[in-house]
Amino acid sequence: MNKLIRSEWIKLRSLRTTWILAILAILTAMAITGAATGSVKAGTSAFERVDLLLTPAPLLVRLFILVLGIMAFSNEYRYGTIMPSLAAAPIRGELLGAKLIVLGAFGLILGAVVTLASTVTGLTVLSIIGQPVSVFDGEILRAIAGTVAFYGICAVLGVGAGVLVRQPTVAIGVLMPWALFGEKAVGSFLPNLASYLPFTAGAQLYAVTTKGEPLDPGVGAALFLTWTALLILVGMVLFQRRDVS
């Protein structure tokens, strides 16, 4: 298994797309957070300032990390490398497991870098405009850690989508609109259901406060992980049964 993990890491780091998406994620997070915190007006409460510091970036940055996960698997089919991969690792579950471990770890590391970069950007902007805040608060630190975890889970969820669909354009074409608009559309008709959908539940991980929300961060994380696990499970069943050619 260690050799498989090492092999998957070499594949991931060798792709130019990996680093393009990573750089775009970092720059997007910094730009969004800088713009959000730069819009703060005099008299804005400390809570609102911290909320603008932490919550806007994941709404778009998650898309880059989802795409990273999707392409890590579906590109094997796109470029015909799935056959040599399975020749080296004939037990399909081990191959998928190695990809999940590598992408999950990379998603967490990238998520930490993204969160650090965006937080520093936001704090700098707030200081420049004379509206500084402190992040050394239990709830705020929990939200920062939750943001990193959210990005890690998004990377794994992307792998699950890639396994399930195999075609990157189809997987991206379905998952991106769902992440951006789908759950909001469901919420407009079924507001009680929307809180339990994947990304809405996962958003509780990086929410600065969950008072008044139907889910607390622990329940939101558990639901997000459950949805991700179900997607991977269905994808794994299909991966075991499908002809790879």
C-alpha positions in Angstrom: 0.0 0.0 0.0 2.9 2.4 0.7 4.2 1.9 -2.8 0.8 2.7 -4.2 0.5 5.8 -2.1 3.9 6.9 -3.2 3.0 6.2 -6.9 -0.2 8.2 -6.6 1.6 11.1 -5.0 4.1 11.1 -7.9 1.2 11.1 -10.4 -0.5 14.0 -8.6 2.6 16.2 -8.2 3.7 15.5 -11.8 0.5 17.0 -13.3 0.7 20.7 -14.2 -3.0 20.9 -13.5 -2.5 20.1 -9.9 -0.4 23.2 -9.3 -2.5 25.4 -11.5 -5.6 24.6 -9.5 -3.7 25.0 -6.2 -2.4 28.4 -7.2 -5.8 29.5 -8.4 -7.3 28.3 -5.1 -4.9 30.4 -3.1 -5.1 33.5 -5.2 -8.9 33.3 -5.4 -9.2 32.9 -1.6 -6.9 35.9 -1.1 -8.8 38.0 -3.6 -12.3 37.1 -2.2 -11.2 37.7 1.4 -9.5 40.9 0.6 -12.5 42.2 -1.3 -14.9 41.1 1.5 -12.9 42.6 4.3 -12.2 45.7 2.3 -15.9 46.4 2.1 -16.2 46.7 5.9 -17.6 50.1 7.0 -17.1 52.0 10.3 -19.4 50.6 13.0 -19.4 47.1 11.7 -19.5 44.6 14.6 -16.5 42.4 15.4 -18.6 39.4 14.6 -19.5 40.6 11.1 -15.8 41.4 10.4 -14.7 37.9 11.4 -17.6 36.5 9.4 -16.4 38.3 6.3 -12.8 37.2 7.0 -13.6 33.5 7.1 -16.8 32.5 5.3 -16.8 34.0 1.7 -13.7 32.2 0.3 -14.8 28.6 0.7 -17.9 29.2 -1.5 -15.6 29.4 -4.6 -12.4 27.9 -3.5 -14.1 24.5 -2.9 -14.7 24.3 -6.6 -11.0 24.2 -7.4 -10.4 21.5 -4.9 -13.4 19.4 -6.1 -12.0 19.6 -9.6 -8.6 18.5 -8.3 -10.2 15.4 -6.8 -12.4 14.6 -9.8 -9.5 14.9 -12.3 -7.2 12.7 -10.1 -9.3 9.7 -10.9 -11.3 10.5 -14.1 -8.1 11.5 -16.0 -7.0 7.9 -15.7 -9.8 7.0 -18.1 -9.4 10.2 -20.2 -5.8 9.5 -21.0 -5.9 5.7 -20.9 -3.6 5.3 -17.9 -6.2 3.2 -15.9 -5.0 -0.1 -17.5 -1.3 0.3 -16.5 -2.5 1.5 -13.1 -4.6 -1.6 -12.6 -1.8 -3.8 -13.9 0.4 -2.4 -11.1 -2.4 -2.6 -8.6 -4.9 -5.3 -9.6 -6.9 -5.0 -6.4 -9.1 -2.1 -7.4 -10.0 -1.2 -3.8 -6.4 -0.6 -3.0 -5.9 1.7 -6.0 -8.9 3.8 -5.0 -7.8 3.8 -1.3 -4.4 5.1 -2.3 -5.9 7.9 -4.3 -8.3 8.8 -1.5 -5.4 9.0 1.0 -3.2 11.1 -1.3 -6.0 13.5 -2.3 -7.3 13.8 1.2 -3.9 14.6 2.5 -3.2 17.0 -0.3 -6.6 18.7 0.2 -5.8 19.2 3.9 -2.4 20.7 3.2 -3.7 22.9 0.4 -6.6 23.9 2.6 -4.2 24.9 5.3 -2.2 27.1 2.9 -5.3 28.6 1.4 -6.8 29.3 4.8 -3.6 30.8 6.1 -3.1 33.0 3.0 -6.7 34.3 3.0 -6.8 34.9 6.8 -3.5 36.9 6.7 -4.8 38.8 3.7 -8.1 39.7 5.5 -6.4 40.6 8.7 -4.0 42.9 6.9 -6.8 44.6 5.0 -8.8 45.1 8.2 -5.8 46.6 10.0 -5.2 49.0 7.1 -8.7 50.3 7.1 -8.7 50.6 10.9 -11.1 47.7 11.7 -8.7 45.1 13.2 -10.0 41.8 14.7 -8.4 39.0 16.7 -8.7 35.4 15.7 -7.5 34.1 19.0 -10.9 33.0 20.2 -12.1 29.4 20.6 -15.0 29.7 18.2 -13.0 31.5 15.6 -10.1 29.0 15.8 -12.6 26.2 15.5 -14.0 27.8 12.3 -10.4 28.1 10.9 -9.7 24.4 11.6 -13.1 23.5 10.2 -12.3 25.4 7.0 -9.1 23.2 6.5 -11.1 20.1 7.2 -13.8 21.2 4.8 -11.3 21.5 2.0 -9.8 18.1 2.7 -13.2 16.5 2.6 -14.0 18.3 -0.7 -10.9 16.7 -2.3 -12.0 13.3 -1.2 -15.6 14.0 -2.4 -14.1 15.0 -5.8 -12.4 11.6 -6.1 -15.7 9.9 -5.3 -17.4 11.9 -8.1 -14.6 11.0 -10.5 -14.9 7.3 -9.7 -18.7 7.4 -10.1 -18.9 9.2 -13.4 -15.4 8.6 -15.0 -15.8 11.4 -17.5 -14.2 14.6 -16.0 -16.3 17.0 -18.1 -19.6 15.3 -17.0 -18.5 15.0 -13.3 -17.5 18.7 -13.3 -20.6 19.7 -15.2 -22.8 18.1 -12.7 -21.0 18.7 -9.4 -20.1 22.4 -9.9 -23.6 23.7 -10.6 -24.9 21.6 -7.7 -22.3 23.1 -5.3 -23.0 26.6 -6.5 -26.7 26.6 -7.1 -28.3 23.2 -6.6 -28.7 23.2 -2.9 -29.8 26.8 -2.8 -32.5 25.9 -5.3 -33.6 23.0 -3.2 -33.7 25.2 -0.1 -36.0 27.7 -1.8 -38.6 24.9 -2.1 -37.7 22.7 0.8 -35.9 24.8 3.4 -36.0 22.1 6.1 -34.3 19.6 3.8 -31.6 21.9 2.5 -29.7 22.0 5.8 -29.0 18.3 5.5 -27.6 18.4 1.9 -23.8 17.9 1.5 -22.3 21.3 1.1 -24.9 23.1 3.2 -24.1 20.7 6.1 -20.4 21.0 5.4 -20.6 24.8 5.6 -21.2 24.5 9.3 -17.5 23.5 9.6 -16.4 27.0 8.7 -19.3 29.0 10.1 -18.1 31.5 12.7 -21.2 30.8 14.8 -23.9 28.2 14.4 -26.4 29.8 16.8 -29.8 29.7 15.2 -28.7 27.1 12.7 -30.4 23.7 12.6 -27.0 21.9 12.7 -23.9 22.4 14.9 -20.4 21.9 13.4 -20.1 18.3 14.6 -23.4 17.2 13.1 -22.6 19.2 9.9 -19.2 17.5 9.6 -20.8 14.0 10.2 -23.4 14.6 7.5 -20.8 15.9 5.0 -18.6 12.9 5.7 -21.6 10.6 5.3 -22.6 12.0 1.9 -19.0 11.7 0.8 -18.7 8.1 2.0 -21.9 7.2 0.2 -20.7 8.7 -3.0 -17.4 6.8 -2.7 -19.2 3.6 -1.8 -21.4 3.7 -4.9 -18.5 4.7 -7.1 -16.4 1.8 -5.6 -19.2 -0.7 -6.4 -19.4 0.5 -10.0 -15.6 0.6 -10.3 -15.4 -3.1 -9.2 -18.1 -4.1 -11.8 -17.3 -1.9 -14.8 -15.1 -2.9 -17.7 -12.2 -0.4 -17.6 -11.6 -0.4 -21.3 
